[in-house]
Amino acid sequence: MVKVCEMVTGTADVARVLVYVNNIQTLSCTTPQPITPTPQPTPQPTPQPTTPPAPPTTNNECNDKQQLLRVQIKTDNKSRQNEFVVKRRNNKNEFKKNILVGRNLEQKTINRFEACVNLERYCYKLIVNDKGKDGINNGHVRLFRDGEFKIF
């Protein structure tokens, strides 16, 4: 369990966070408690498994029929004005299903978002919205397919 104790906004947002381990120790954001040793020795570690666990899967592992789509937006100091959505076209020729959404982008940095798509079966549309209607000063929007920069 994670508890956010304090948020500080500014040029870089910062949070002071406590991580709780259930049933081990109770921690507080206001009063630090000393850590005391356990009254009994801890049990011996368990032996290693005979078969190694499978590697963790991540959102950017696509199946054989999919490609990895990455949207990369370099923002200016007005990043809260910018957002985007990647939509997939349905059988009625309408772009309804949201595949990837980017809001509350970090300012003056490159924001990256990834999703698996099937370009052989579906058509996708990238919509970038600039609420301030003043563009992204010294920024860019780039699309990558399987790690390669693409201009569609």
CNS distance restraints for C-alpha pairs under 8 A (distance, minus, plus):
assign (resid   1 and name CA) (resid  19 and name CA) 6.00 0.50 0.50
assign (resid   1 and name CA) (resid  20 and name CA) 5.15 0.50 0.50
assign (resid   1 and name CA) (resid  21 and name CA) 6.71 0.50 0.50
assign (resid   1 and name CA) (resid  22 and name CA) 7.30 0.50 0.50
assign (resid   2 and name CA) (resid  17 and name CA) 6.98 0.50 0.50
assign (resid   2 and name CA) (resid  18 and name CA) 5.95 0.50 0.50
assign (resid   2 and name CA) (resid  19 and name CA) 4.60 0.50 0.50
assign (resid   2 and name CA) (resid  20 and name CA) 6.02 0.50 0.50
assign (resid   3 and name CA) (resid  17 and name CA) 5.84 0.50 0.50
assign (resid   3 and name CA) (resid  18 and name CA) 5.35 0.50 0.50
assign (resid   3 and name CA) (resid  19 and name CA) 6.37 0.50 0.50
assign (resid   3 and name CA) (resid  20 and name CA) 7.60 0.50 0.50
assign (resid   4 and name CA) (resid  15 and name CA) 6.75 0.50 0.50
assign (resid   4 and name CA) (resid  16 and name CA) 6.23 0.50 0.50
assign (resid   4 and name CA) (resid  17 and name CA) 4.60 0.50 0.50
assign (resid   4 and name CA) (resid  18 and name CA) 6.48 0.50 0.50
assign (resid   5 and name CA) (resid  15 and name CA) 7.30 0.50 0.50
assign (resid   5 and name CA) (resid  16 and name CA) 5.55 0.50 0.50
assign (resid   5 and name CA) (resid  17 and name CA) 5.52 0.50 0.50
assign (resid   5 and name CA) (resid  18 and name CA) 6.94 0.50 0.50
assign (resid   5 and name CA) (resid  29 and name CA) 5.59 0.50 0.50
assign (resid   6 and name CA) (resid  15 and name CA) 5.56 0.50 0.50
assign (resid   6 and name CA) (resid  16 and name CA) 5.25 0.50 0.50
assign (resid   6 and name CA) (resid  17 and name CA) 7.26 0.50 0.50
assign (resid   7 and name CA) (resid  13 and name CA) 7.30 0.50 0.50
assign (resid   7 and name CA) (resid  14 and name CA) 5.87 0.50 0.50
assign (resid   7 and name CA) (resid  15 and name CA) 4.51 0.50 0.50
assign (resid   7 and name CA) (resid  16 and name CA) 6.71 0.50 0.50
assign (resid   8 and name CA) (resid  13 and name CA) 5.74 0.50 0.50
assign (resid   8 and name CA) (resid  14 and name CA) 5.14 0.50 0.50
assign (resid   8 and name CA) (resid  15 and name CA) 6.22 0.50 0.50
assign (resid   9 and name CA) (resid  13 and name CA) 4.52 0.50 0.50
assign (resid   9 and name CA) (resid  14 and name CA) 6.51 0.50 0.50
assign (resid  18 and name CA) (resid  27 and name CA) 7.66 0.50 0.50
assign (resid  18 and name CA) (resid  29 and name CA) 7.20 0.50 0.50
assign (resid  20 and name CA) (resid  25 and name CA) 7.36 0.50 0.50
assign (resid  20 and name CA) (resid  26 and name CA) 7.10 0.50 0.50
assign (resid  20 and name CA) (resid  27 and name CA) 6.89 0.50 0.50
assign (resid  21 and name CA) (resid  25 and name CA) 6.63 0.50 0.50
assign (resid  27 and name CA) (resid  32 and name CA) 7.00 0.50 0.50
assign (resid  27 and name CA) (resid  33 and name CA) 6.72 0.50 0.50
assign (resid  28 and name CA) (resid  32 and name CA) 6.30 0.50 0.50
assign (resid  28 and name CA) (resid  33 and name CA) 7.62 0.50 0.50
assign (resid  38 and name CA) (resid  42 and name CA) 7.89 0.50 0.50
assign (resid  57 and name CA) (resid  61 and name CA) 6.79 0.50 0.50
assign (resid  59 and name CA) (resid 114 and name CA) 7.67 0.50 0.50
assign (resid  59 and name CA) (resid 115 and name CA) 6.86 0.50 0.50
assign (resid  59 and name CA) (resid 116 and name CA) 7.68 0.50 0.50
assign (resid  60 and name CA) (resid  68 and name CA) 6.52 0.50 0.50
assign (resid  60 and name CA) (resid 114 and name CA) 6.47 0.50 0.50
assign (resid  60 and name CA) (resid 115 and name CA) 6.28 0.50 0.50
assign (resid  60 and name CA) (resid 116 and name CA) 6.57 0.50 0.50
assign (resid  61 and name CA) (resid  68 and name CA) 7.72 0.50 0.50
assign (resid  61 and name CA) (resid 116 and name CA) 7.54 0.50 0.50
assign (resid  62 and name CA) (resid  66 and name CA) 5.55 0.50 0.50
assign (resid  62 and name CA) (resid  67 and name CA) 6.33 0.50 0.50
assign (resid  62 and name CA) (resid  68 and name CA) 6.47 0.50 0.50
assign (resid  62 and name CA) (resid 116 and name CA) 5.53 0.50 0.50
assign (resid  63 and name CA) (resid  67 and name CA) 7.87 0.50 0.50
assign (resid  65 and name CA) (resid 118 and name CA) 6.20 0.50 0.50
assign (resid  66 and name CA) (resid 116 and name CA) 5.88 0.50 0.50
assign (resid  66 and name CA) (resid 117 and name CA) 5.17 0.50 0.50
assign (resid  66 and name CA) (resid 118 and name CA) 4.49 0.50 0.50
assign (resid  66 and name CA) (resid 119 and name CA) 7.20 0.50 0.50
assign (resid  67 and name CA) (resid 116 and name CA) 5.56 0.50 0.50
assign (resid  67 and name CA) (resid 117 and name CA) 5.34 0.50 0.50
assign (resid  67 and name CA) (resid 118 and name CA) 6.10 0.50 0.50
assign (resid  67 and name CA) (resid 119 and name CA) 7.23 0.50 0.50
assign (resid  67 and name CA) (resid 145 and name CA) 6.47 0.50 0.50
assign (resid  67 and name CA) (resid 146 and name CA) 5.81 0.50 0.50
assign (resid  68 and name CA) (resid 114 and name CA) 6.79 0.50 0.50
assign (resid  68 and name CA) (resid 115 and name CA) 5.90 0.50 0.50
assign (resid  68 and name CA) (resid 116 and name CA) 4.68 0.50 0.50
assign (resid  68 and name CA) (resid 117 and name CA) 6.33 0.50 0.50
assign (resid  68 and name CA) (resid 144 and name CA) 7.87 0.50 0.50
assign (resid  68 and name CA) (resid 145 and name CA) 5.61 0.50 0.50
assign (resid  68 and name CA) (resid 146 and name CA) 4.78 0.50 0.50
assign (resid  68 and name CA) (resid 147 and name CA) 7.40 0.50 0.50
assign (resid  69 and name CA) (resid 114 and name CA) 5.59 0.50 0.50
assign (resid  69 and name CA) (resid 115 and name CA) 5.40 0.50 0.50
assign (resid  69 and name CA) (resid 116 and name CA) 5.97 0.50 0.50
assign (resid  69 and name CA) (resid 117 and name CA) 6.49 0.50 0.50
assign (resid  69 and name CA) (resid 143 and name CA) 7.13 0.50 0.50
assign (resid  69 and name CA) (resid 144 and name CA) 5.72 0.50 0.50
assign (resid  69 and name CA) (resid 145 and name CA) 4.83 0.50 0.50
assign (resid  69 and name CA) (resid 146 and name CA) 6.44 0.50 0.50
assign (resid  69 and name CA) (resid 147 and name CA) 7.95 0.50 0.50
assign (resid  70 and name CA) (resid 112 and name CA) 6.72 0.50 0.50
assign (resid  70 and name CA) (resid 113 and name CA) 5.54 0.50 0.50
assign (resid  70 and name CA) (resid 114 and name CA) 4.41 0.50 0.50
assign (resid  70 and name CA) (resid 115 and name CA) 6.67 0.50 0.50
assign (resid  70 and name CA) (resid 143 and name CA) 5.76 0.50 0.50
assign (resid  70 and name CA) (resid 144 and name CA) 4.98 0.50 0.50
assign (resid  70 and name CA) (resid 145 and name CA) 6.51 0.50 0.50
assign (resid  70 and name CA) (resid 146 and name CA) 7.94 0.50 0.50
assign (resid  70 and name CA) (resid 147 and name CA) 7.58 0.50 0.50
assign (resid  71 and name CA) (resid 112 and name CA) 5.85 0.50 0.50
assign (resid  71 and name CA) (resid 113 and name CA) 5.29 0.50 0.50
assign (resid  71 and name CA) (resid 114 and name CA) 6.48 0.50 0.50
assign (resid  71 and name CA) (resid 141 and name CA) 7.24 0.50 0.50
assign (resid  71 and name CA) (resid 142 and name CA) 5.93 0.50 0.50
assign (resid  71 and name CA) (resid 143 and name CA) 4.86 0.50 0.50
assign (resid  71 and name CA) (resid 144 and name CA) 6.57 0.50 0.50
assign (resid  72 and name CA) (resid 110 and name CA) 6.50 0.50 0.50
assign (resid  72 and name CA) (resid 111 and name CA) 5.64 0.50 0.50
assign (resid  72 and name CA) (resid 112 and name CA) 4.60 0.50 0.50
assign (resid  72 and name CA) (resid 113 and name CA) 6.55 0.50 0.50
assign (resid  72 and name CA) (resid 140 and name CA) 7.87 0.50 0.50
assign (resid  72 and name CA) (resid 141 and name CA) 5.74 0.50 0.50
assign (resid  72 and name CA) (resid 142 and name CA) 5.08 0.50 0.50
assign (resid  72 and name CA) (resid 143 and name CA) 6.31 0.50 0.50
assign (resid  72 and name CA) (resid 144 and name CA) 7.95 0.50 0.50
assign (resid  73 and name CA) (resid 110 and name CA) 5.59 0.50 0.50
assign (resid  73 and name CA) (resid 111 and name CA) 5.22 0.50 0.50
assign (resid  73 and name CA) (resid 112 and name CA) 6.66 0.50 0.50
assign (resid  73 and name CA) (resid 139 and name CA) 7.23 0.50 0.50
assign (resid  73 and name CA) (resid 140 and name CA) 5.62 0.50 0.50
assign (resid  73 and name CA) (resid 141 and name CA) 4.51 0.50 0.50
assign (resid  73 and name CA) (resid 142 and name CA) 6.42 0.50 0.50
assign (resid  74 and name CA) (resid 108 and name CA) 6.78 0.50 0.50
assign (resid  74 and name CA) (resid 109 and name CA) 5.45 0.50 0.50
assign (resid  74 and name CA) (resid 110 and name CA) 4.16 0.50 0.50
assign (resid  74 and name CA) (resid 111 and name CA) 6.12 0.50 0.50
assign (resid  74 and name CA) (resid 136 and name CA) 7.98 0.50 0.50
assign (resid  74 and name CA) (resid 139 and name CA) 4.71 0.50 0.50
assign (resid  74 and name CA) (resid 140 and name CA) 5.12 0.50 0.50
assign (resid  74 and name CA) (resid 141 and name CA) 6.57 0.50 0.50
assign (resid  75 and name CA) (resid  79 and name CA) 5.44 0.50 0.50
assign (resid  75 and name CA) (resid  82 and name CA) 7.96 0.50 0.50
assign (resid  75 and name CA) (resid 105 and name CA) 7.57 0.50 0.50
assign (resid  75 and name CA) (resid 106 and name CA) 7.24 0.50 0.50
assign (resid  75 and name CA) (resid 107 and name CA) 5.45 0.50 0.50
assign (resid  75 and name CA) (resid 108 and name CA) 4.98 0.50 0.50
assign (resid  75 and name CA) (resid 109 and name CA) 5.73 0.50 0.50
assign (resid  75 and name CA) (resid 110 and name CA) 6.56 0.50 0.50
assign (resid  75 and name CA) (resid 111 and name CA) 7.63 0.50 0.50
assign (resid  75 and name CA) (resid 136 and name CA) 6.06 0.50 0.50
assign (resid  75 and name CA) (resid 137 and name CA) 7.54 0.50 0.50
assign (resid  75 and name CA) (resid 138 and name CA) 7.73 0.50 0.50
assign (resid  75 and name CA) (resid 139 and name CA) 5.22 0.50 0.50
assign (resid  75 and name CA) (resid 140 and name CA) 7.14 0.50 0.50
assign (resid  76 and name CA) (resid 107 and name CA) 5.62 0.50 0.50
assign (resid  76 and name CA) (resid 108 and name CA) 4.59 0.50 0.50
assign (resid  76 and name CA) (resid 109 and name CA) 7.46 0.50 0.50
assign (resid  76 and name CA) (resid 136 and name CA) 5.77 0.50 0.50
assign (resid  76 and name CA) (resid 137 and name CA) 5.61 0.50 0.50
assign (resid  76 and name CA) (resid 138 and name CA) 6.67 0.50 0.50
assign (resid  76 and name CA) (resid 139 and name CA) 6.17 0.50 0.50
assign (resid  77 and name CA) (resid 107 and name CA) 5.07 0.50 0.50
assign (resid  77 and name CA) (resid 108 and name CA) 5.52 0.50 0.50
assign (resid  78 and name CA) (resid  82 and name CA) 7.67 0.50 0.50
assign (resid  78 and name CA) (resid 107 and name CA) 6.53 0.50 0.50
assign (resid  78 and name CA) (resid 136 and name CA) 7.92 0.50 0.50
assign (resid  79 and name CA) (resid 104 and name CA) 7.12 0.50 0.50
assign (resid  79 and name CA) (resid 105 and name CA) 5.59 0.50 0.50
assign (resid  79 and name CA) (resid 106 and name CA) 6.14 0.50 0.50
assign (resid  79 and name CA) (resid 107 and name CA) 4.80 0.50 0.50
assign (resid  79 and name CA) (resid 108 and name CA) 7.43 0.50 0.50
assign (resid  80 and name CA) (resid 103 and name CA) 7.55 0.50 0.50
assign (resid  80 and name CA) (resid 104 and name CA) 5.29 0.50 0.50
assign (resid  80 and name CA) (resid 105 and name CA) 6.12 0.50 0.50
assign (resid  80 and name CA) (resid 106 and name CA) 7.70 0.50 0.50
assign (resid  80 and name CA) (resid 107 and name CA) 7.62 0.50 0.50
assign (resid  81 and name CA) (resid 129 and name CA) 7.87 0.50 0.50
assign (resid  81 and name CA) (resid 130 and name CA) 5.51 0.50 0.50
assign (resid  81 and name CA) (resid 131 and name CA) 4.91 0.50 0.50
assign (resid  81 and name CA) (resid 132 and name CA) 5.75 0.50 0.50
assign (resid  82 and name CA) (resid 103 and name CA) 7.07 0.50 0.50
assign (resid  82 and name CA) (resid 104 and name CA) 7.57 0.50 0.50
assign (resid  82 and name CA) (resid 105 and name CA) 7.09 0.50 0.50
assign (resid  82 and name CA) (resid 128 and name CA) 7.26 0.50 0.50
assign (resid  82 and name CA) (resid 129 and name CA) 5.69 0.50 0.50
assign (resid  82 and name CA) (resid 130 and name CA) 4.68 0.50 0.50
assign (resid  82 and name CA) (resid 131 and name CA) 6.37 0.50 0.50
assign (resid  83 and name CA) (resid 101 and name CA) 7.72 0.50 0.50
assign (resid  83 and name CA) (resid 102 and name CA) 5.43 0.50 0.50
assign (resid  83 and name CA) (resid 103 and name CA) 4.74 0.50 0.50
assign (resid  83 and name CA) (resid 104 and name CA) 7.10 0.50 0.50
assign (resid  83 and name CA) (resid 105 and name CA) 7.21 0.50 0.50
assign (resid  83 and name CA) (resid 128 and name CA) 5.92 0.50 0.50
assign (resid  83 and name CA) (resid 129 and name CA) 5.35 0.50 0.50
assign (resid  83 and name CA) (resid 130 and name CA) 6.80 0.50 0.50
assign (resid  84 and name CA) (resid 101 and name CA) 5.85 0.50 0.50
assign (resid  84 and name CA) (resid 102 and name CA) 5.16 0.50 0.50
assign (resid  84 and name CA) (resid 103 and name CA) 6.79 0.50 0.50
assign (resid  84 and name CA) (resid 126 and name CA) 7.09 0.50 0.50
assign (resid  84 and name CA) (resid 127 and name CA) 5.46 0.50 0.50
assign (resid  84 and name CA) (resid 128 and name CA) 4.28 0.50 0.50
assign (resid  84 and name CA) (resid 129 and name CA) 5.91 0.50 0.50
assign (resid  85 and name CA) (resid  98 and name CA) 6.70 0.50 0.50
assign (resid  85 and name CA) (resid  99 and name CA) 7.46 0.50 0.50
assign (resid  85 and name CA) (resid 100 and name CA) 5.62 0.50 0.50
assign (resid  85 and name CA) (resid 101 and name CA) 4.42 0.50 0.50
assign (resid  85 and name CA) (resid 102 and name CA) 6.32 0.50 0.50
assign (resid  85 and name CA) (resid 126 and name CA) 5.89 0.50 0.50
assign (resid  85 and name CA) (resid 127 and name CA) 5.35 0.50 0.50
assign (resid  85 and name CA) (resid 128 and name CA) 6.69 0.50 0.50
assign (resid  86 and name CA) (resid  98 and name CA) 5.94 0.50 0.50
assign (resid  86 and name CA) (resid  99 and name CA) 5.45 0.50 0.50
assign (resid  86 and name CA) (resid 100 and name CA) 5.03 0.50 0.50
assign (resid  86 and name CA) (resid 101 and name CA) 6.48 0.50 0.50
assign (resid  86 and name CA) (resid 124 and name CA) 6.58 0.50 0.50
assign (resid  86 and name CA) (resid 125 and name CA) 5.49 0.50 0.50
assign (resid  86 and name CA) (resid 126 and name CA) 4.47 0.50 0.50
assign (resid  86 and name CA) (resid 127 and name CA) 6.35 0.50 0.50
assign (resid  87 and name CA) (resid  95 and name CA) 5.56 0.50 0.50
assign (resid  87 and name CA) (resid  96 and name CA) 6.24 0.50 0.50
assign (resid  87 and name CA) (resid  97 and name CA) 5.38 0.50 0.50
assign (resid  87 and name CA) (resid  98 and name CA) 4.54 0.50 0.50
assign (resid  87 and name CA) (resid  99 and name CA) 5.50 0.50 0.50
assign (resid  87 and name CA) (resid 100 and name CA) 7.26 0.50 0.50
assign (resid  87 and name CA) (resid 124 and name CA) 5.49 0.50 0.50
assign (resid  87 and name CA) (resid 125 and name CA) 5.23 0.50 0.50
assign (resid  87 and name CA) (resid 126 and name CA) 6.58 0.50 0.50
assign (resid  87 and name CA) (resid 127 and name CA) 8.00 0.50 0.50
assign (resid  88 and name CA) (resid  95 and name CA) 5.29 0.50 0.50
assign (resid  88 and name CA) (resid  96 and name CA) 6.37 0.50 0.50
assign (resid  88 and name CA) (resid  97 and name CA) 5.27 0.50 0.50
assign (resid  88 and name CA) (resid  98 and name CA) 6.52 0.50 0.50
assign (resid  88 and name CA) (resid  99 and name CA) 6.60 0.50 0.50
assign (resid  88 and name CA) (resid 122 and name CA) 6.70 0.50 0.50
assign (resid  88 and name CA) (resid 123 and name CA) 5.91 0.50 0.50
assign (resid  88 and name CA) (resid 124 and name CA) 4.52 0.50 0.50
assign (resid  88 and name CA) (resid 125 and name CA) 6.55 0.50 0.50
assign (resid  89 and name CA) (resid  93 and name CA) 5.73 0.50 0.50
assign (resid  89 and name CA) (resid  94 and name CA) 5.19 0.50 0.50
assign (resid  89 and name CA) (resid  95 and name CA) 4.10 0.50 0.50
assign (resid  89 and name CA) (resid  96 and name CA) 6.38 0.50 0.50
assign (resid  89 and name CA) (resid  97 and name CA) 7.16 0.50 0.50
assign (resid  89 and name CA) (resid 122 and name CA) 6.52 0.50 0.50
assign (resid  89 and name CA) (resid 123 and name CA) 5.52 0.50 0.50
assign (resid  89 and name CA) (resid 124 and name CA) 6.09 0.50 0.50
assign (resid  89 and name CA) (resid 125 and name CA) 7.80 0.50 0.50
assign (resid  90 and name CA) (resid  94 and name CA) 5.50 0.50 0.50
assign (resid  90 and name CA) (resid  95 and name CA) 6.25 0.50 0.50
assign (resid  90 and name CA) (resid  96 and name CA) 6.87 0.50 0.50
assign (resid  90 and name CA) (resid  97 and name CA) 7.68 0.50 0.50
assign (resid  90 and name CA) (resid 122 and name CA) 7.86 0.50 0.50
assign (resid  95 and name CA) (resid 124 and name CA) 7.62 0.50 0.50
assign (resid  95 and name CA) (resid 125 and name CA) 7.33 0.50 0.50
assign (resid  99 and name CA) (resid 115 and name CA) 7.11 0.50 0.50
assign (resid 100 and name CA) (resid 113 and name CA) 7.44 0.50 0.50
assign (resid 100 and name CA) (resid 114 and name CA) 7.41 0.50 0.50
assign (resid 100 and name CA) (resid 115 and name CA) 6.56 0.50 0.50
assign (resid 102 and name CA) (resid 113 and name CA) 7.33 0.50 0.50
assign (resid 105 and name CA) (resid 111 and name CA) 6.64 0.50 0.50
assign (resid 106 and name CA) (resid 110 and name CA) 7.91 0.50 0.50
assign (resid 106 and name CA) (resid 111 and name CA) 6.77 0.50 0.50
assign (resid 117 and name CA) (resid 122 and name CA) 7.99 0.50 0.50
assign (resid 118 and name CA) (resid 122 and name CA) 5.95 0.50 0.50
assign (resid 119 and name CA) (resid 123 and name CA) 6.34 0.50 0.50
assign (resid 119 and name CA) (resid 124 and name CA) 7.87 0.50 0.50
assign (resid 130 and name CA) (resid 134 and name CA) 7.17 0.50 0.50
assign (resid 130 and name CA) (resid 135 and name CA) 6.51 0.50 0.50
assign (resid 136 and name CA) (resid 140 and name CA) 6.89 0.50 0.50
assign (resid 142 and name CA) (resid 149 and name CA) 7.16 0.50 0.50
assign (resid 142 and name CA) (resid 150 and name CA) 7.57 0.50 0.50
assign (resid 142 and name CA) (resid 151 and name CA) 7.81 0.50 0.50
assign (resid 143 and name CA) (resid 149 and name CA) 6.00 0.50 0.50
assign (resid 143 and name CA) (resid 150 and name CA) 5.67 0.50 0.50
assign (resid 143 and name CA) (resid 151 and name CA) 6.92 0.50 0.50
assign (resid 144 and name CA) (resid 148 and name CA) 5.07 0.50 0.50
assign (resid 144 and name CA) (resid 149 and name CA) 4.35 0.50 0.50
assign (resid 144 and name CA) (resid 150 and name CA) 5.37 0.50 0.50
assign (resid 145 and name CA) (resid 149 and name CA) 6.62 0.50 0.50
assign (resid 145 and name CA) (resid 150 and name CA) 6.62 0.50 0.50
